[in-house]
Amino acid sequence: IVGRPGTGKTHVIKETLHTLGTDASWKYSQGYVSPAALFELFRDHPDSVIVIDDVPELFKKPQAKQILMAALG
């Protein structure tokens, strides 16, 4: 989801995933996470929906960009 700050993007995503019930496993992370923490997030939750908020911040970190590309195939 792309849009201006403060328009409710994160809220909509979290509420949508919450309404899917307990069977929907998901994890939330903000874009300022370190590359190592991002790797651990994917490693520790391979079957979960991973919600990463503020992805442009991650694109500024070459290692994080590589981890994202690998995770997305």
N, C-alpha and C positions, 0 to 999 in steps of 0.2 A: 504494500500500500504506500503510495506516495502522496504527499500533500504538505501544506503549510503547517508549521508548528501550532499546537493548541487546537487542532480541529477534531480531536477525538480518535485518531487512528489506533493508537495503542489500546484505548478503552474498548473500542469495537472488537479488536482481535481477542483481547482477554475475555470479554463477555461472551463472544461466540464460542471460544474454546471451553469456557466454563459451562455453557449450556449443553455442550455435547455429553456431559456427564463424567462419571468417574472412569469410564472405559477409555476416555481420550487422555492419553499421557502427553503432557506438554511441559516445556521448560521455557522460561523467559530470561533473556539476557539483554543488557543494554550494550550499545556499540563500543563503549569505552573499555570493554573487557580486554585483557591482554591476550596475545596470540596463544600462550601456553594454556590459559584458562579456557579459551575457545576450543582448543584441541581437546581438553579434558571434558568439556561439555558434550562434544560429539561422541567422544569415546565412552563416557559414562551413561549416555542416554541414546543408544543407537536406534531404538525403536520409537522414540518420542518425536513429537512435533517440536521443533526448536524455533522459538520466536526471538529474533534478534532485532532490537530497537536501535535505530540510528546507525544503520549499516555504513553510510559514507565515512564515518570515523574509522571503521575497520579497514576501508579501502586505502587509508593513508599508511597502513602498516603492511609492508610487503609479505611478512610471514602470515599474517592473518588472512590476507587475500589468497595466498596459496592454500591455506586450510579450508577456506570457504569454497574455493574452486574444486578441491578434492572431495569435499563433502557433497557438493551438488552434482558431481560427476561430470 
